[in-house]
């Protein structure tokens, strides 16, 4: 009984230590978090952007599904992101092949990857709203630079998230700045009620 009591006393301290030492690249910027409690009456699309970011971070698939209109039409390129080479060969993909709610439940972690999450958390929503753009710091994985570019178009009423990978390569011991680059581009439309809705994902590079 005494041992149990001591363990109970230590739990709050353990929680504080875990929270304190959580990796910084998985933390959103201070004061850049929006509560999802009142997201049915959003004042601005940026509020819903913050809700989306929180849902991605917490892997809230129920909430994430609300950003999609299933089946997603014209989703051809999404399959090249979530399927491996063997799976692509086995699946017949046409322009009319929709990405369904079942597909999302199965592949959402390949759609919103670890790289996407940790760079998305570093986007400054205030800059995105007022300046129309924001960039995450570069995250290095080996020789690869990973960065997210976020852009808001008032005219098109869209939010674009461009996840960029750049791997500088060397020739004759000289670094070439413009190395192998690839991009995963997510486009969301802003609805009249200020909710975001997924439109497409495009692959480049």
Backbone torsions as a table, in degrees:
resi	resn	phi	psi	omega
1	UNK	NA	-42.3	179.7
2	UNK	-63.3	-39.2	179.4
3	UNK	-63.8	-43.4	178.8
4	UNK	-60.9	-41.0	-178.9
5	UNK	-64.0	-40.1	179.2
6	UNK	-66.5	-38.5	178.2
7	UNK	-63.2	-40.9	178.8
8	UNK	-62.9	-37.8	178.7
9	UNK	-66.2	-30.0	-176.0
10	UNK	-83.9	-16.8	-175.9
11	UNK	-59.2	-48.5	178.9
12	UNK	-57.9	-39.6	179.2
13	UNK	-64.5	-41.6	178.6
14	UNK	-61.8	-41.5	-179.7
15	UNK	-62.3	-44.3	-179.3
16	UNK	-63.9	-39.2	179.8
17	UNK	-66.5	-42.2	179.2
18	UNK	-64.1	-42.0	-179.6
19	UNK	-66.4	-40.2	-177.7
20	UNK	-64.7	-37.5	-174.1
21	UNK	-100.1	18.3	176.8
22	UNK	-65.5	137.5	-178.6
23	UNK	-53.2	132.9	-174.1
24	UNK	-65.5	-29.0	-177.5
25	UNK	-74.6	-2.6	174.5
26	UNK	-106.7	17.5	180.0
27	UNK	-117.3	133.7	176.1
28	UNK	-73.5	158.6	178.4
29	UNK	-62.4	148.8	-178.5
30	UNK	-56.4	140.0	178.7
31	UNK	61.7	24.9	-179.2
32	UNK	-119.7	30.7	-178.4
33	UNK	-119.4	136.6	-179.1
34	UNK	-114.9	134.8	178.3
35	UNK	-73.9	137.6	-178.8
36	UNK	-85.9	2.3	-174.7
37	UNK	-63.2	-36.5	-176.4
38	UNK	-114.8	31.4	-174.3
39	UNK	-74.9	-2.1	176.3
40	UNK	-79.6	-14.0	179.6
41	UNK	-130.2	67.9	-174.5
42	UNK	-74.6	140.6	176.8
43	UNK	-83.8	-29.5	-177.6
44	UNK	-152.0	157.4	178.0
45	UNK	-62.1	-25.4	-179.0
46	UNK	-66.8	-28.0	174.7
47	UNK	-62.7	-42.5	-179.4
48	UNK	-71.4	-30.9	174.0
49	UNK	-59.6	-42.6	179.2
50	UNK	-67.2	-37.2	177.0
51	UNK	-64.6	-43.4	177.7
52	UNK	-59.1	-45.7	-179.5
53	UNK	-61.2	-42.3	178.2
54	UNK	-64.4	-38.4	-179.9
55	UNK	-67.2	-39.2	177.5
56	UNK	-64.5	-45.3	-178.1
57	UNK	-63.3	-42.0	-177.1
58	UNK	-87.7	1.4	-179.3
59	UNK	57.0	42.0	178.9
60	UNK	-84.0	86.4	-174.2
61	UNK	-65.5	-32.5	178.1
62	UNK	-62.2	-46.1	178.4
63	UNK	-67.4	-41.1	-178.5
64	UNK	-62.0	-35.4	179.4
65	UNK	-62.0	-25.1	-179.2
66	UNK	-70.4	-10.8	177.6
67	UNK	-92.6	6.1	-178.9
68	UNK	-123.2	148.9	170.0
69	UNK	-112.1	98.4	-174.4
70	UNK	-85.4	146.0	-9.4
71	UNK	-74.6	145.0	178.2
72	UNK	-73.4	119.4	-178.2
73	UNK	-81.4	152.9	178.5
74	UNK	58.2	40.9	-173.6
75	UNK	-95.8	23.8	-173.9
76	UNK	-48.9	-48.5	-174.7
77	UNK	-70.8	-19.4	-179.3
78	UNK	-64.5	-31.4	-178.7
79	UNK	-67.6	-33.6	179.9
80	UNK	-72.6	-13.8	176.0
81	UNK	-89.5	-40.3	-171.2
82	UNK	-97.6	-15.3	-178.5
83	UNK	-107.1	148.5	174.1
84	UNK	-85.6	178.0	-173.5
85	UNK	-61.2	-42.1	-179.5
86	UNK	-65.7	-42.6	179.7
87	UNK	-65.4	-34.6	177.9
88	UNK	-65.6	-37.6	179.8
89	UNK	-67.8	-30.6	-177.3
90	UNK	-85.8	-18.3	-176.6
91	UNK	-101.4	132.0	176.1
92	UNK	-86.3	113.8	-176.3
93	UNK	-113.3	125.3	175.6
94	UNK	-127.9	177.0	179.1
95	UNK	-62.8	-22.6	-177.6
96	UNK	-95.6	0.9	179.6
97	UNK	-72.2	107.4	-177.0
98	UNK	-84.1	153.4	176.0
99	UNK	-97.4	109.5	-169.8
100	UNK	-91.3	172.9	176.8
101	UNK	-62.7	-36.0	176.9
102	UNK	-65.1	-41.4	177.7
103	UNK	-61.4	-41.6	179.9
104	UNK	-62.2	-45.3	-179.9
105	UNK	-59.0	-32.4	-177.2
106	UNK	-82.5	-35.2	-169.0
107	UNK	-118.7	8.4	-172.3
108	UNK	-60.3	-30.1	-179.8
109	UNK	-73.6	-21.0	174.6
110	UNK	-86.7	-21.6	176.5
111	UNK	-79.5	-48.1	177.2
112	UNK	-109.6	89.2	-172.1
113	UNK	-79.5	174.2	176.8
114	UNK	-59.5	-40.1	178.8
115	UNK	-63.9	-40.5	178.8
116	UNK	-62.7	-43.8	-176.1
117	UNK	-65.0	-51.6	-172.9
118	UNK	-71.3	-24.6	174.1
119	UNK	-82.2	-35.0	178.5
120	UNK	-61.4	-36.0	-179.2
121	UNK	-65.1	-18.8	-177.5
122	UNK	-97.7	0.6	176.1
123	UNK	-73.1	130.3	179.8
124	UNK	-87.5	109.8	-175.1
125	UNK	-64.6	-31.5	179.3
126	UNK	-63.6	-42.3	177.6
127	UNK	-66.5	-40.5	-179.7
128	UNK	-62.0	-38.0	-179.3
129	UNK	-74.9	-47.2	-172.4
130	UNK	-87.7	-34.7	-178.1
131	UNK	-101.2	-14.4	-179.6
132	UNK	82.9	7.2	179.3
133	UNK	-162.2	157.6	175.7
134	UNK	-160.3	149.6	-179.8
135	UNK	-128.2	143.6	173.8
136	UNK	-81.9	158.7	170.1
137	UNK	-64.0	160.2	177.0
138	UNK	-74.2	133.9	172.7
139	UNK	-110.6	129.1	-177.6
140	UNK	-99.5	132.3	172.2
141	UNK	-124.6	98.8	-174.0
142	UNK	65.4	-121.6	179.6
143	UNK	-97.6	8.2	-176.0
144	UNK	-103.5	133.3	175.2
145	UNK	-98.2	127.8	-178.6
146	UNK	-117.1	131.2	-176.8
147	UNK	-150.3	147.0	177.9
148	UNK	-114.5	129.0	175.0
149	UNK	-108.1	122.4	177.9
150	UNK	-109.8	137.3	-178.7
151	UNK	-140.1	140.5	177.8
152	UNK	-117.2	127.6	177.2
153	UNK	-109.6	111.6	178.0
154	UNK	-66.0	-37.9	-178.0
155	UNK	-67.1	-47.9	-177.3
156	UNK	-85.0	-13.1	-176.2
157	UNK	56.3	54.3	-179.9
158	UNK	-135.0	156.1	169.6
159	UNK	-121.9	126.5	-178.2
160	UNK	-116.2	132.7	177.9
161	UNK	-119.1	113.3	-174.8
162	UNK	-109.6	105.5	179.2
163	UNK	-89.4	114.0	-171.9
164	UNK	-108.8	135.7	173.9
165	UNK	-118.3	127.6	177.7
166	UNK	-133.7	124.5	179.8
167	UNK	-119.2	97.0	178.4
168	UNK	-60.0	138.1	177.6
169	UNK	-119.4	157.0	-175.4
170	UNK	-111.9	148.2	176.4
171	UNK	-139.5	124.1	-177.3
172	UNK	55.8	40.3	176.4
173	UNK	64.9	17.3	176.2
174	UNK	-114.9	130.9	-178.1
175	UNK	-74.1	132.0	175.9
176	UNK	-99.3	119.5	-174.2
177	UNK	-65.0	-40.4	-177.8
178	UNK	-93.9	83.0	-177.2
179	UNK	-90.4	-154.8	178.8
180	UNK	-68.7	121.6	-176.9
181	UNK	-125.6	141.9	174.7
182	UNK	-142.2	155.5	-176.2
183	UNK	-138.4	143.1	170.3
184	UNK	-117.8	115.6	-171.7
185	UNK	-112.8	117.6	-180.0
186	UNK	-102.7	130.5	178.5
187	UNK	-118.4	131.9	176.8
188	UNK	-123.0	141.0	172.5
189	UNK	-97.5	150.3	177.8
190	UNK	-98.1	116.6	-178.5
191	UNK	-79.9	169.5	-177.8
192	UNK	-62.6	-26.6	179.6
193	UNK	-89.7	11.3	177.3
194	UNK	74.2	10.7	172.9
195	UNK	-84.2	150.0	175.3
196	UNK	-91.3	144.6	177.4
197	UNK	-134.1	127.0	180.0
198	UNK	-61.7	134.1	178.7
199	UNK	-108.4	-54.2	-175.1
200	UNK	-162.7	166.5	168.4
201	UNK	-127.2	136.6	-179.6
202	UNK	-123.6	144.4	178.2
203	UNK	-111.7	135.8	-179.9
204	UNK	-138.7	153.5	177.3
205	UNK	95.8	NA	NA
